[in-house]
Amino acid sequence: MLRLQSPLPERYRTASAQELSEMIGAAKSVLGRRLFILGHHYQRDEVMRWADARGDSFGLSRMAAGQTEAEFIVFCGVHFMAESADVLTGPQQKVLLPDLNAGCSMADMADIDQVEEAWDELAQVVDRDGVVPVTYMNSAAALKAFVGRQGGAVCTSSNARAVLTWALEKGERVLFFPDQHLGRNTGYELGYGADDMRVWNPREVLGGLSDVEVKGSVLLLWKGHCSVHQRFRPEHVEAFRAEFPSGIVMVHPECAHDVVEMGDVVGSTDAIIRAVEAAPSGSVIGVATEIHLVNRLDHESVGRRVVCLDPLVCPCSTMSRIDPQHLAWVLEGLVEGEVRNQIVVDGKTAEWARVALERMLAIT
């Protein structure tokens, strides 16, 4: 999705690392408690060093909501995360994203027009009252609002099992978007088989499925994926085990099912962090997730070695758009009285997105 980020002034583009550090540090000092900086786990170290809190997307949004004293929330993450923070924070607070082009390729694989079209198509084949829409946290506020209006809920990688269990107690089938892998892995975890799950391709009529396939499905999985986690393959796990026979494999559930099946630990970002911390001293741990987090875990895990299972160590390219240059530009703007790159979710969308998020919290 194209977003319009204005080019940075030359003083930021040509500044040295030390100069940028001085700009950011000085601005933070001036703004004091009016400012709260959030750093997602996948963020680069030179940005993360300035974060007042770090965590996953929903955890950071909840932290932002708890910072009632802070007037400005600067979210060093991606667009959908800043939207969630705006939904959950108070009207007196402003959420800023240092680079508007910091999006999420997965979130952009499902837009509201496509989802509404799929919803209308389903009504031609099945009783839509029996379909419960569930959106992953990695989605735009408009999609969260959609599931709120239609009786569905949001889920995270930590609580997907609980939310899908709730949804299937409420209805006969689930339309799950935008990540097919989290949906499939959770479906298998709940005891469903491949024949119970169908991939919905939004570029084809009725998702590329026949009426019989739709009617026979329990989970309709949107054809979307994470550009980082889809890179991990079984051969990466095999190579790690060949080199480290007693090593521990930890896999994020956004990975393909054949990789997840090979993991010793399968869990969300926070679950992987906790598992690394709990691993015995001397462990070698191969992790299938974003490289900045893997490197940070290796650096901070005394007595343990943590390596990325992908030898090409592909970072999250959109997350990497947040850099010290953009952070300095946004913070100096606040010092000068100019709010740059504010993320605003319109009132109606925010209202229904909040319903979907609160429904999730009630379930879990």
N, C-alpha and C positions, 0 to 999 in steps of 0.2 A: 504494500500500500504506500503510495507516494505521500510524503508529508513535506511541508515547506520549511526547511531549516535555512535561515539566512546565513550567508557566509560570515565567518568570524572576522572582526577587524584585524589588521595586520599585527598589531602589538601582541595579540594572543597567539597568532599563527607562528610568529618568529621568536617568541619568548623561550628562553632556556628552561630546563626542568627546575632549576633553582629559582628563577624569576617567577615561574608559575606557582611554585610552592609558597613564595613570599606573598603573592597576590591572594591566594586562597587563605593562607593563615591570617593575613591582616583582615580580610573581609569577615572571616569567622569571628575574629576577636571583636570587631565592631558590632556585628549583629547579635552576638551573645545568645541569650536564650530565645530570642525571636526566631532563630534558625535551628532546624533539625535536619540533618543529612542522613538519608537511608542508603545503605550499600547492599545490593543483592550479592549472593554468594558467588555468582559468576563474574563479578566485576574485576577489572584489572587492579593490581595491588596499588599502583600510584594514585588511583581514585579511592580505593577502599580505605586507605590510611586516614582519609578525612571523614569517614562515616561515623556518626554518633551511635548507630546501631546497624547490625548486619543480620541477614536472614534470608528466608525464601520470600516469594512474592506476597502471599497472603499474610504471613507473619509480620512483614514489614508494614503492610497497610494497617494492620491492627495496632502496631506500635505507634504509627503516625496518629491514629485516632486517639491514642492515649496521651499524646503530647499536646494537651489543651493550651499550654502556655506558649507553644511555638506558633508564630504567625506564618512562617514560611517553611514548607516541607519540600526539600530538594531530594527527588527520588533518583538515585543513580541505579537505574535499571532500564526497563523498556516501557513502551507506551501503555500497554494494558495494565501494567503494575501501577503506573501513575494514575490511571483512570480509577482503579480500585481504591487507591488512597484518597482520591477526591470524593468518591462515593461515601467513604467511611468517616472522613474528617468533618469538622464543623464548618459552618458558613463563614466564620471569621478567619479561616485558614486558607492559604493558597498553596497548591501543589505545583511544583515546577519540575520539568524534565530538561536536563542540560542540552540534549540534542534531540530535536523532534524526529529525526530520522532513526532513532533507536527504537525500532519496532520489534516484532517477533514473527518470524516466517511461519510458524505454526498458527499463531493467532490470525494471521492474514489469509490462511487457507480456508477460513469460513467467514463469510460476511453476512450481514443481516438479510440482504436480498436473497442470497442463496438458501439460507436457512428457512426463511418464510416460504420460498418456492417449494422446498422439500416438504414443509409442513402441509402445504396445500395439496401437493401430489399424494401424500400419504392418505389424506382424507378421501381420495378417490378409490382407495384399495381396502383400507381397514377402518374400523371405528376409531377415530382419533381420540376419543375419550379414554381409550386403553393405551395410548402412547404417552410416555412421560419423557420430556426432553431434559437432558442433563448436559451442562457445558462444563468443561474443564476450566480451572481458574485462568489458564493461558488463553483467554479470549477477550474480545472487545466488550466494553460495557453494554453495548447494544444487544449482544447475545445473552449476557447475564440478565438483562431486562426482559428479553424474550422468554427465557425459561421461567422467570419470576411471574410473568403474566399468564403463562400456560401451565402453571402448577408444578413446574419442575424445580431443579435446584442446581447449584454450582457444586463442584467437587474439587479436591486437591489430590495430588498423588498419594497423600497420607490417608485420606478418608474415602477414596473412590469405592472401596468395597462396601463401606457402610452406606454410602449414598445410593449405590446401585441396588443394594439389598432393599433399601427403603423404596426406591422407585419401582422395583419389580413386585413388591408387596402391594403397591398402589395401582399398578397397571400391568398390562400383558407384555408390553415390550418397551424398550428404551431407544430413543434417538440420541446418540452420544456424539458430541463434537467438541473440539476439532481434531483430537488425537486418536487415531484408530488403535495405536499400540497400547496405550493405557487402558482403553476400553477392552481390548482383546485379552490382555494379561489379567485384568480384573475378572473378566468373564470366565476364563479358565480357572481362576482362583475360586470362583463361586460354584464351580462344578459343571459349567456349560461346555459343550463341545463345539467343534468347528461348524457343524451344520446349524447350530443355534445362532451363529453370528454371521452377518453379511456386511460387506463394505459398501457404503453409499457414496457413489461418485457424483458430486454435485454438477459435473459437466455433462451428465447424461440424463435422459428422461427416466424418471423414477429411479434415479441413482444407478442406472445400468442394471436394474434387477427386474425380474418378472413378477407378476402379481403373486404367483405361488411362493417365490422366494421371500417376498416381503411378509406374506401371511405366515410363513413358517419360521420367521426369525424371532428371536428374543432380544438380541442386541443389534441395532443398525449402527454401524461404526462409520463415521465420516472419514472420507479419504484425506486425512491430514497426518502430519508427522513433524517431529522436531528435526531440524536439519543437522544438529549435532548428534543426538542420540541414535538416529537411524544409521549412522556410520559404523557403529559397532557390529561386528560379525562374529560368528562362532569360531572362525579361525584365529581371531584375536585372543579369545579365551584359551583356545588350544595352545597357542604359542606361549602364552603366559604360564600355563600349567606345565608345559614342557621345560621351561626355564626355571620355574619355581614350583616344584611338585607339592610342597606344603603351603603354597601361597593361598591367600583368601581372595575370592572374586566377589566384588560388590557391583550390583547393576541397578540402574535407574529403570523404573517401569515404563518409561517412554521408549525404551529399546524394543527391538523386534522380539517376538516370543521365543524364537530359537536361541536367542542370547540370554533372555531372562531365565529360561529353563536350566542354563548352565551356571547360574549364579549361586554362590553360597549365601549371599545376603541380597535381597531384592527390596528396595525401598526408596522413599523420597530423598531429596537432598538432605534434609535434617536427619533422616534415619541413617543415611550413609555416614554422616558426620558422627553421629552417636556410635555407630558400629566401629568406625575407625578408632575412636577414643577408647572403646571397650576391648579392642583386639589385644592379645598378649604382646608383651614386649618382645621385640625381635621379629615380629610378623612382617611379611612382605604382602602388600595388599594391592591388587589390580582393580581399578575402578573404571566403570563405564559411565562417565559423565563428563561435564565440561572441564577443560584443561586448567582454567584459572583456579577453580575450586580444588582440583586434584593437586596442583602445585602447592596451594596454600595448606592443604591437609598434610602434605609431605613435609613442608617447612615447620609446621606447628606440632607435628606428632613425634614427640621425643621417643626414641627407641623403636620406631616403626618406619618402614619404607613404604611410601605410597606412590604408585605409578599409574599412568593412564594406559588403558588397554588398547587404545588406538595409536599405532606408531606415528601417525601423521599429526597427532595432537591438535585437532581442529578446534579453534575457539568459537564461541558464539559471536559471529561477526556483527550482529546488530547490537548486542550488549556492548561490544568493544567500541561502538561509536561514542560512548560516554568516555571522555578523556579529560585530563587536567585543563586543557585549553577551554573546553566548553564549560567546565565547572567554574573556572575562574571568571569567565564572561558572565555567567548567570549570577554568581555571588557579588561581583563588583556592581552589577546592575542593581541589585537590592540595596547595596550601600548608597548608590546614587539615587535611590527612590524609584527605580524602574523595574517592574516585574516582567521578566523575560521568560517566554516559553511556559506560561501557565497552562495547565491542563484542566479544562472545565467540562464536566459531564452535565448535560442539560437536566433540569429538574425532574422531568417525567422519567427519563431513562435512569437517573440516579435512584429514584424512588423504587422502581421495579427491580433494579439490580440489587438494591439493598434487601428487598424481599427475598430474592433468591439466595443471597449470602446468609441472611438470618435463618432461612429454612435449612441451609447446610449446617449451620451451628446448632440448630435445634436437633438435627438428626444425629450429630456426632458429639 
